[in-house]
């Protein structure tokens, strides 16, 4: 019986032969909570109710086959992320290929080796934990970006649009899909430092005076301090963007007066995406500019505010940019 306070990972073992379940139980019982099913219908019932961390699944069973069980698990939102390892006497490569086709992460043939079973289970549970950690970090980044929006007079749609604009431009500039996705997810934190700016300045209707602008410019450094130092990954990119997206190609930006390629590429990309969306959107203090007028300004500022090569790439990507603008339009 499973103890309510048992914090070990939960495995669902599925096989129509009691002897096979006993073998797996002896291999795994010391390290995991175990659930047992002798047919596909019971396996699905347990999987939906108990949400196990991993499923070890036989293929040849009466009623539903293991392939059918796996397919159902993968087509159901609540169980799609649970890794499935087939444990079967079917040793043909075609059977193995079919197992991977229906969504399994691994395939172990009987008779099983205890060392192999333990190693495969441990490996795939570790991969799940890594993915969960990445998702948690992403959620933290997104929530911090949302917190900044509560302090600002810009909408959440601004953050969505400019993030997608940034991804399109990053791909055009040579980023890999993974790096472009990191930029998409890091860009919403570009103005997180506005959390530290007084409301009287941040929400002022009208232009800021020189003293107020001095305070406002602090948000780039504040944002970098909130995100903190990181050696690599999403948060490192988020910090870089927060700190550098107001730097200018000619060195007249802030907070550090960086010039040209001294400015990280992600900061240069977000600078264009942020300005394009800010100008083409309605704000309490201004009307929306037309796309044509906005692009004219961006071209005038090429080599001054913006990286000239990125300006060219951005204009080349305008069909994709306008599609994003329409998809996430203000209502």
C-alpha positions as CSV (number, residue, x, y, z in Angstrom):
1,X,0.0,0.0,0.0
2,X,1.2,3.5,-0.8
3,X,1.7,5.7,2.2
4,X,0.1,9.2,1.9
5,X,3.3,10.9,3.0
6,X,5.5,8.9,0.6
7,X,7.3,11.6,-1.4
8,X,9.1,9.2,-3.8
9,X,8.4,9.4,-7.5
10,X,5.4,7.3,-8.6
11,X,5.7,4.6,-11.3
12,X,2.7,2.9,-13.0
13,X,3.6,-0.7,-14.0
14,X,1.4,-2.3,-16.6
15,X,1.6,-5.9,-17.6
16,X,-1.1,-8.7,-18.0
17,X,1.3,-11.2,-16.5
18,X,1.6,-11.1,-12.7
19,X,5.1,-12.7,-12.8
20,X,6.3,-9.8,-14.9
21,X,4.8,-7.3,-12.5
22,X,6.5,-9.1,-9.6
23,X,9.9,-8.9,-11.4
24,X,9.5,-5.1,-11.8
25,X,8.3,-4.7,-8.3
26,X,11.4,-6.3,-6.9
27,X,13.6,-4.1,-9.0
28,X,11.9,-0.8,-8.2
29,X,10.1,-1.0,-4.9
30,X,13.0,0.4,-2.8
31,X,13.2,3.6,-4.7
32,X,9.7,4.4,-6.0
33,X,6.0,4.3,-5.2
34,X,4.4,1.7,-7.4
35,X,1.0,1.4,-9.0
36,X,0.0,-1.8,-10.8
37,X,-2.4,-2.5,-13.7
38,X,-3.0,-5.8,-15.6
39,X,-4.8,-4.3,-18.6
40,X,-5.0,-1.1,-20.6
41,X,-8.3,0.1,-19.2
42,X,-7.1,-0.1,-15.6
43,X,-3.8,1.5,-16.6
44,X,-5.6,4.5,-18.1
45,X,-7.9,4.8,-15.1
46,X,-4.9,4.9,-12.7
47,X,-2.9,7.3,-15.0
48,X,-5.7,9.8,-15.2
49,X,-6.4,9.6,-11.4
50,X,-3.0,9.3,-9.9
51,X,-0.8,11.2,-12.4
52,X,2.3,9.0,-12.1
53,X,5.7,10.3,-12.9
54,X,6.5,7.5,-15.3
55,X,4.8,4.5,-16.9
56,X,6.4,1.1,-17.6
57,X,4.1,-0.5,-20.2
58,X,3.8,-3.9,-21.8
59,X,2.8,-4.1,-25.4
60,X,0.9,-7.4,-25.9
61,X,-2.1,-7.4,-23.6
62,X,-5.7,-8.5,-23.9
63,X,-8.1,-5.8,-24.9
64,X,-6.1,-2.6,-25.4
65,X,-2.5,-3.0,-26.6
66,X,0.3,-1.0,-25.0
67,X,0.5,1.0,-28.2
68,X,-3.1,2.0,-27.8
69,X,-2.7,2.9,-24.2
70,X,0.4,5.0,-25.0
71,X,-1.5,6.8,-27.8
72,X,-4.4,7.6,-25.5
73,X,-2.0,9.0,-22.8
74,X,-0.3,11.2,-25.3
75,X,-3.5,12.5,-26.8
76,X,-4.8,13.5,-23.3
77,X,-3.6,16.8,-22.0
78,X,-3.3,15.8,-18.4
79,X,-1.1,12.8,-19.2
80,X,0.7,13.8,-22.4
81,X,3.8,14.8,-20.5
82,X,4.2,11.5,-18.6
83,X,7.1,9.5,-20.0
84,X,6.3,6.0,-21.2
85,X,8.8,3.2,-21.4
86,X,7.7,0.0,-23.2
87,X,8.8,-3.2,-21.5
88,X,8.1,-6.0,-23.9
89,X,9.1,-9.4,-25.4
90,X,8.8,-7.8,-28.9
91,X,12.4,-7.4,-29.9
92,X,12.0,-6.6,-33.6
93,X,13.2,-3.1,-34.7
94,X,9.8,-2.5,-36.4
95,X,8.1,-3.0,-33.1
96,X,10.5,-0.7,-31.4
97,X,10.1,2.0,-34.0
98,X,6.3,1.8,-33.6
99,X,6.7,2.3,-29.9
100,X,8.6,5.5,-30.4
101,X,6.1,6.6,-33.1
102,X,3.3,6.5,-30.6
103,X,5.2,8.6,-28.1
104,X,7.3,6.3,-25.9
105,X,10.7,7.7,-24.6
106,X,12.4,4.3,-24.3
107,X,12.0,0.6,-25.2
108,X,13.3,-2.3,-23.0
109,X,13.1,-5.9,-24.1
110,X,12.3,-8.9,-21.9
111,X,13.8,-10.6,-20.0
112,X,14.8,-7.4,-18.3
113,X,18.1,-6.5,-16.7
114,X,17.6,-4.9,-13.2
115,X,20.5,-2.5,-13.9
116,X,19.1,-1.4,-17.2
117,X,15.6,-0.9,-15.8
118,X,16.9,1.2,-12.9
119,X,19.1,3.3,-15.2
120,X,16.5,4.0,-17.8
121,X,13.9,5.0,-15.2
122,X,16.3,7.2,-13.4
123,X,17.4,8.9,-16.6
124,X,13.9,9.7,-17.8
125,X,12.8,11.0,-14.4
126,X,15.8,13.2,-14.4
127,X,14.9,14.6,-17.8
128,X,11.4,15.3,-16.6
129,X,12.9,17.2,-13.6
130,X,15.1,19.3,-15.9
131,X,12.1,20.2,-18.1
132,X,10.1,21.1,-15.0
133,X,12.9,23.3,-13.8
134,X,13.1,25.1,-17.1
135,X,9.3,25.6,-17.0
136,X,9.5,27.0,-13.5
137,X,12.3,29.4,-14.5
138,X,10.2,30.5,-17.5
139,X,7.2,31.1,-15.3
140,X,9.2,33.2,-12.9
141,X,10.5,35.3,-15.8
142,X,7.0,35.7,-17.1
143,X,5.6,36.7,-13.7
144,X,8.2,39.3,-13.1
145,X,7.4,40.7,-16.5
146,X,3.8,40.8,-15.5
147,X,4.6,42.5,-12.3
148,X,6.3,45.3,-14.2
149,X,3.2,45.8,-16.3
150,X,1.1,46.6,-13.2
151,X,3.4,49.6,-12.6
152,X,3.3,50.8,-16.2
153,X,0.8,52.4,-18.5
154,X,1.6,49.9,-21.3
155,X,-0.6,46.9,-21.8
156,X,0.3,43.2,-21.7
157,X,-0.3,43.0,-25.4
158,X,2.7,45.4,-25.9
159,X,4.9,42.8,-24.2
160,X,3.5,40.0,-26.3
161,X,3.9,41.9,-29.6
162,X,7.4,43.2,-29.0
163,X,8.5,39.8,-27.8
164,X,7.3,38.1,-31.0
165,X,8.8,40.9,-33.1
166,X,12.1,40.3,-31.3
167,X,11.9,36.6,-32.1
168,X,11.3,37.2,-35.8
169,X,14.2,39.6,-36.0
170,X,16.5,37.3,-34.0
171,X,15.8,34.5,-36.5
172,X,16.6,36.8,-39.4
173,X,19.8,37.8,-37.6
174,X,21.0,34.2,-37.4
175,X,19.7,33.0,-34.0
176,X,18.9,29.3,-33.7
177,X,15.3,28.4,-33.0
178,X,16.3,27.7,-29.3
179,X,18.1,31.0,-28.9
180,X,15.2,32.9,-30.6
181,X,12.8,31.2,-28.2
182,X,14.9,32.2,-25.2
183,X,14.8,35.8,-26.6
184,X,11.0,35.6,-27.0
185,X,10.7,34.5,-23.3
186,X,13.3,36.9,-21.9
187,X,12.1,40.1,-23.7
188,X,9.0,40.5,-21.5
189,X,11.4,41.4,-18.7
190,X,13.0,44.3,-20.6
191,X,11.2,46.9,-18.4
192,X,11.0,45.0,-15.1
193,X,13.1,47.8,-13.5
194,X,10.1,50.1,-13.7
195,X,9.0,48.4,-10.5
196,X,11.5,50.7,-8.8
197,X,10.3,53.9,-10.4
198,X,7.9,56.1,-8.5
199,X,4.3,56.1,-9.8
200,X,4.2,59.8,-10.1
201,X,6.9,59.6,-12.8
202,X,5.9,56.3,-14.4
203,X,2.2,57.2,-14.8
204,X,2.6,60.9,-15.5
205,X,0.3,62.1,-18.3
206,X,2.6,64.3,-20.3
207,X,6.3,64.7,-20.9
208,X,8.8,64.2,-18.1
209,X,11.1,67.0,-17.1
210,X,14.9,66.5,-17.0
211,X,14.9,65.5,-13.3
212,X,12.1,63.0,-13.9
213,X,14.0,61.5,-16.9
214,X,17.1,61.1,-14.7
215,X,15.0,59.0,-12.4
216,X,13.3,57.1,-15.2
217,X,16.6,56.1,-16.8
218,X,17.5,54.2,-13.6
219,X,15.0,51.5,-14.6
220,X,17.5,49.7,-16.8
221,X,20.0,49.3,-14.0
222,X,17.3,48.4,-11.5
223,X,16.0,45.7,-13.9
224,X,19.4,44.2,-14.2
225,X,19.8,44.2,-10.4
226,X,16.4,42.5,-9.9
227,X,17.2,39.7,-12.4
228,X,20.7,39.3,-11.0
229,X,23.9,37.8,-12.4
230,X,23.7,34.4,-14.2
231,X,26.4,32.6,-16.1
232,X,24.1,31.4,-19.0
233,X,20.6,30.7,-20.1
234,X,17.3,32.6,-20.1
235,X,17.9,34.8,-17.1
236,X,21.3,35.8,-18.3
237,X,19.7,37.0,-21.6
238,X,16.9,38.7,-19.6
239,X,19.4,40.6,-17.6
240,X,21.3,41.7,-20.7
241,X,18.1,42.9,-22.4
242,X,16.9,44.8,-19.3
243,X,20.3,46.5,-19.0
244,X,21.0,47.3,-22.6
245,X,17.8,47.8,-24.6
246,X,18.0,51.6,-24.2
247,X,21.6,51.8,-25.4
248,X,22.1,53.4,-28.8
249,X,24.3,52.5,-31.7
250,X,26.0,55.9,-31.7
251,X,26.8,55.7,-27.9
252,X,24.2,58.3,-26.8
253,X,22.0,55.8,-24.9
254,X,21.8,54.7,-21.3
255,X,22.8,53.5,-18.7
256,X,26.4,52.9,-19.9
257,X,26.8,54.8,-23.2
258,X,27.7,51.6,-25.1
259,X,28.4,52.0,-28.8
260,X,27.9,49.8,-31.8
261,X,28.6,46.1,-31.2
262,X,29.6,46.8,-27.6
263,X,25.8,46.6,-27.2
264,X,24.8,42.9,-26.9
265,X,22.9,41.7,-30.0
266,X,19.8,40.8,-27.9
267,X,19.7,44.4,-26.6
268,X,19.9,45.8,-30.1
269,X,17.1,43.6,-31.3
270,X,14.7,44.4,-28.5
271,X,15.5,48.1,-28.9
272,X,14.0,48.1,-32.4
273,X,11.0,45.8,-31.5
274,X,10.2,47.9,-28.4
275,X,10.3,51.2,-30.3
276,X,8.3,49.9,-33.2
277,X,5.5,48.7,-31.0
278,X,5.5,51.7,-28.7
279,X,5.1,54.1,-31.6
280,X,2.4,52.1,-33.4
281,X,0.3,51.7,-30.3
282,X,-2.1,54.1,-28.6
283,X,-1.0,55.4,-25.2
284,X,-2.8,57.7,-22.8
285,X,-0.4,60.5,-23.8
286,X,-0.3,59.9,-27.6
287,X,-2.1,58.5,-30.6
288,X,-0.7,55.5,-32.6
289,X,1.7,56.3,-35.4
290,X,1.2,54.7,-38.7
291,X,3.4,51.8,-39.7
292,X,4.8,54.0,-42.5
293,X,5.7,56.9,-40.2
294,X,7.2,54.5,-37.7
295,X,9.4,52.8,-40.2
296,X,10.5,56.1,-41.6
297,X,11.7,57.1,-38.1
298,X,13.5,53.8,-37.6
299,X,15.3,54.2,-40.9
300,X,16.3,57.8,-40.0
301,X,17.7,56.5,-36.7
302,X,19.6,53.7,-38.5
303,X,23.2,54.2,-37.5
304,X,22.3,56.5,-34.6
305,X,19.8,54.8,-32.4
306,X,19.6,51.4,-34.1
307,X,22.0,48.9,-35.6
308,X,21.9,49.5,-39.4
309,X,22.0,45.8,-40.4
310,X,19.1,45.0,-38.0
311,X,17.1,47.9,-39.3
312,X,17.4,46.3,-42.8
313,X,16.5,42.9,-41.6
314,X,13.5,44.3,-39.6
315,X,12.1,45.9,-42.7
316,X,12.6,42.7,-44.7
317,X,10.5,40.9,-42.1
318,X,7.6,43.3,-42.2
319,X,5.0,40.8,-43.5
320,X,5.6,38.6,-40.4
321,X,5.7,41.7,-38.2
322,X,2.4,43.0,-39.4
323,X,0.9,39.6,-39.0
324,X,1.9,39.6,-35.3
325,X,0.6,43.2,-35.0
326,X,-2.8,42.1,-36.3
327,X,-3.0,38.9,-34.3
328,X,-2.3,40.8,-31.0
329,X,-4.1,44.0,-31.8
330,X,-5.6,46.1,-29.0
331,X,-9.4,45.9,-28.7
